[in-house]
């Protein structure tokens, strides 16, 4: 093969590489895409214009362990009513607690230094009811939602606390805040842990230690 022909082949090959790199088809000198860090996760919280949006935010705040977003779902006068079976088992537990205790619990659960390695939470909607308390005042309306909760909290070395039970939520209009365009916002005023039967602990279930939602929260209360 003549030297002139070899030069023409080399020039043609370089031209193909140059065109490919300019068109974005392939860059032989670029680093391996597998070495690039993954793009940051875009976590989306919704404006609290409906109870459904509040449930979405509550779910998202748990999965991404964001205490501030969780607390934003709760009214300042929020009350959590504990599972009666847990109170019977541990008489030191109160019948209910407020938003301040919820703040302590979720800062301990989600904050720096937590032992929690990961959280999975699924809401399955079961029932909702609308209560127009005063037909002349839409801001006085209330909603009751019942959701089946499947919550799994992973702890070291290989423990998963698994709460699977109904929870009841009372939603009211937020009297202190509106949306950027004056939208009515909703918040959770009360929540009841509707677990039935004694909590099952240490039963060797393949999906983790079965407990109530109350038990999980109480574990991070102090």
C-alpha positions as CSV (number, residue, x, y, z in Angstrom):
1,X,0.0,0.0,0.0
2,X,1.4,3.4,-1.0
3,X,2.3,6.1,1.5
4,X,-0.2,8.5,-0.2
5,X,-3.0,6.0,0.3
6,X,-2.1,5.5,4.0
7,X,-2.2,9.3,4.5
8,X,-5.7,9.5,2.9
9,X,-7.0,6.7,5.2
10,X,-5.6,8.4,8.3
11,X,-7.0,11.8,7.3
12,X,-10.4,10.2,6.6
13,X,-10.5,8.5,10.0
14,X,-9.6,11.7,11.9
15,X,-12.4,13.5,10.0
16,X,-14.9,10.9,11.0
17,X,-13.9,11.3,14.7
18,X,-14.0,15.1,14.5
19,X,-17.5,15.1,13.0
20,X,-18.8,12.6,15.5
21,X,-17.4,14.6,18.4
22,X,-18.9,17.9,17.1
23,X,-22.4,16.3,16.6
24,X,-22.4,14.8,20.0
25,X,-22.6,11.2,18.8
26,X,-19.3,10.1,20.5
27,X,-16.3,11.7,22.0
28,X,-13.4,9.3,22.3
29,X,-11.5,11.6,24.6
30,X,-14.4,12.2,27.1
31,X,-14.3,10.5,30.5
32,X,-16.3,7.4,31.0
33,X,-19.9,8.4,31.7
34,X,-20.0,5.7,34.4
35,X,-17.5,7.8,36.4
36,X,-19.8,10.8,36.5
37,X,-21.7,11.4,39.8
38,X,-25.4,10.8,39.5
39,X,-27.6,13.9,39.1
40,X,-29.1,15.2,42.4
41,X,-32.5,13.9,43.3
42,X,-35.2,16.5,42.7
43,X,-37.5,16.2,45.7
44,X,-40.9,17.8,45.0
45,X,-43.2,19.1,47.8
46,X,-46.6,20.3,46.7
47,X,-48.5,23.4,47.8
48,X,-50.9,22.4,50.6
49,X,-54.0,23.3,48.6
50,X,-55.7,19.9,49.4
51,X,-55.5,17.2,52.0
52,X,-54.1,14.9,49.3
53,X,-51.2,17.3,48.8
54,X,-50.5,17.3,52.5
55,X,-50.4,13.5,52.5
56,X,-48.0,13.6,49.6
57,X,-45.7,16.0,51.5
58,X,-45.9,13.9,54.7
59,X,-45.0,10.8,52.7
60,X,-42.1,12.5,50.9
61,X,-40.7,14.1,54.1
62,X,-40.5,10.7,55.7
63,X,-38.8,9.0,52.7
64,X,-36.2,11.8,52.4
65,X,-36.0,12.3,56.2
66,X,-36.8,16.0,56.2
67,X,-38.1,17.1,59.6
68,X,-38.9,20.7,58.6
69,X,-41.2,19.6,55.7
70,X,-42.9,17.1,58.0
71,X,-43.6,19.7,60.6
72,X,-45.0,22.0,57.9
73,X,-47.8,19.5,57.4
74,X,-48.9,19.9,61.0
75,X,-51.0,22.6,62.6
76,X,-49.5,24.5,65.6
77,X,-52.2,22.9,67.7
78,X,-51.6,19.4,66.3
79,X,-52.4,16.4,68.5
80,X,-51.3,12.8,68.0
81,X,-53.4,10.2,69.8
82,X,-51.3,7.2,70.7
83,X,-52.4,3.6,70.2
84,X,-54.3,2.5,73.3
85,X,-52.6,-0.9,73.3
86,X,-49.2,0.7,73.6
87,X,-50.4,2.8,76.5
88,X,-51.6,-0.3,78.3
89,X,-48.2,-2.0,77.7
90,X,-46.3,1.1,78.8
91,X,-48.2,3.2,81.4
92,X,-45.6,5.9,81.2
93,X,-46.8,6.8,77.7
94,X,-49.3,9.7,77.6
95,X,-52.7,9.4,75.8
96,X,-51.6,12.1,73.3
97,X,-48.8,14.6,72.6
98,X,-48.5,17.8,70.5
99,X,-46.4,19.3,67.8
100,X,-43.5,20.1,70.1
101,X,-43.0,16.4,70.9
102,X,-43.4,15.6,67.2
103,X,-40.6,18.0,66.5
104,X,-38.3,16.3,69.0
105,X,-39.2,12.9,67.6
106,X,-38.5,13.7,64.0
107,X,-35.4,15.7,64.7
108,X,-34.1,12.6,66.5
109,X,-35.3,10.3,63.7
110,X,-34.1,12.4,60.7
111,X,-31.3,14.6,62.0
112,X,-27.6,14.3,62.1
113,X,-26.4,11.4,64.3
114,X,-29.5,9.4,63.8
115,X,-29.2,5.6,63.8
116,X,-31.9,5.4,61.0
117,X,-30.3,4.1,57.8
118,X,-33.4,4.4,55.6
119,X,-37.2,4.8,55.6
120,X,-39.9,3.4,53.3
121,X,-43.4,4.7,53.7
122,X,-46.5,3.8,51.6
123,X,-50.0,5.4,52.1
124,X,-53.0,3.5,50.7
125,X,-56.1,5.7,50.8
126,X,-59.1,4.0,52.4
127,X,-61.7,6.7,53.1
128,X,-62.3,10.4,53.2
129,X,-65.3,12.5,54.5
130,X,-66.0,16.2,54.2
131,X,-67.6,18.1,57.0
132,X,-68.9,21.6,56.1
133,X,-69.3,22.7,59.7
134,X,-70.6,26.2,58.8
135,X,-72.1,26.3,55.3
136,X,-71.5,30.0,55.2
137,X,-67.8,29.8,56.1
138,X,-65.8,27.5,53.8
139,X,-62.7,28.1,56.0
140,X,-64.5,26.2,58.7
141,X,-64.6,22.9,56.7
142,X,-62.9,19.8,57.9
143,X,-61.8,16.5,56.2
144,X,-61.3,13.1,57.8
145,X,-58.9,10.8,55.9
146,X,-58.2,7.2,56.8
147,X,-55.0,5.9,55.3
148,X,-53.5,2.4,55.6
149,X,-49.8,3.1,56.5
150,X,-47.0,0.8,55.7
151,X,-43.9,2.2,57.4
152,X,-40.5,0.5,57.6
153,X,-37.6,2.1,59.5
154,X,-34.2,0.5,59.0
155,X,-31.8,0.4,62.0
156,X,-28.3,-1.1,62.4
157,X,-27.1,-3.7,62.2
158,X,-30.1,-5.4,60.4
159,X,-33.2,-4.4,62.2
160,X,-36.4,-3.1,60.5
161,X,-39.2,-1.7,62.5
162,X,-42.4,-2.4,60.5
163,X,-45.7,-0.6,61.3
164,X,-48.7,-1.6,59.1
165,X,-52.0,-0.2,60.3
166,X,-54.7,2.4,59.6
167,X,-54.2,6.0,60.7
168,X,-56.9,8.6,60.8
169,X,-56.2,12.3,60.0
170,X,-58.3,15.4,60.6
171,X,-57.5,18.2,58.2
172,X,-58.4,21.8,58.7
173,X,-57.7,25.0,56.9
174,X,-54.5,26.7,58.0
175,X,-55.6,29.9,59.7
176,X,-52.1,31.5,59.7
177,X,-50.9,31.0,56.1
178,X,-52.0,31.2,52.5
179,X,-50.4,30.3,49.2
180,X,-48.4,32.8,47.1
181,X,-51.6,33.7,45.2
182,X,-53.8,33.6,48.2
183,X,-54.7,29.9,48.0
184,X,-56.3,28.2,50.9
185,X,-53.9,25.8,52.5
186,X,-54.6,22.7,54.6
187,X,-52.9,21.1,57.5
188,X,-53.2,18.1,59.8
189,X,-55.0,19.1,63.0
190,X,-55.2,15.6,64.7
191,X,-54.0,12.1,64.0
192,X,-55.0,8.8,65.6
193,X,-53.0,5.6,65.5
194,X,-55.7,3.0,64.7
195,X,-53.6,-0.1,65.1
196,X,-55.7,-3.0,66.3
197,X,-54.5,-5.8,68.7
198,X,-51.4,-5.9,70.7
199,X,-48.2,-4.9,68.9
200,X,-46.3,-7.9,67.6
201,X,-42.6,-7.6,68.6
202,X,-39.8,-10.0,67.9
203,X,-42.0,-12.5,66.1
204,X,-39.3,-13.3,63.6
205,X,-41.3,-12.1,60.6
206,X,-39.2,-11.9,57.4
207,X,-40.3,-8.3,56.9
208,X,-38.9,-7.1,60.2
209,X,-40.0,-6.5,63.8
210,X,-43.8,-5.8,63.7
211,X,-44.7,-2.8,65.9
212,X,-47.3,0.0,65.9
213,X,-46.8,3.5,64.6
214,X,-46.9,4.7,68.2
215,X,-44.0,2.4,69.1
216,X,-41.8,3.8,66.3
217,X,-42.5,7.4,67.3
218,X,-42.0,6.7,71.0
219,X,-38.6,5.1,70.3
220,X,-37.3,8.5,69.2
221,X,-39.1,10.7,71.8
222,X,-36.1,11.2,74.0
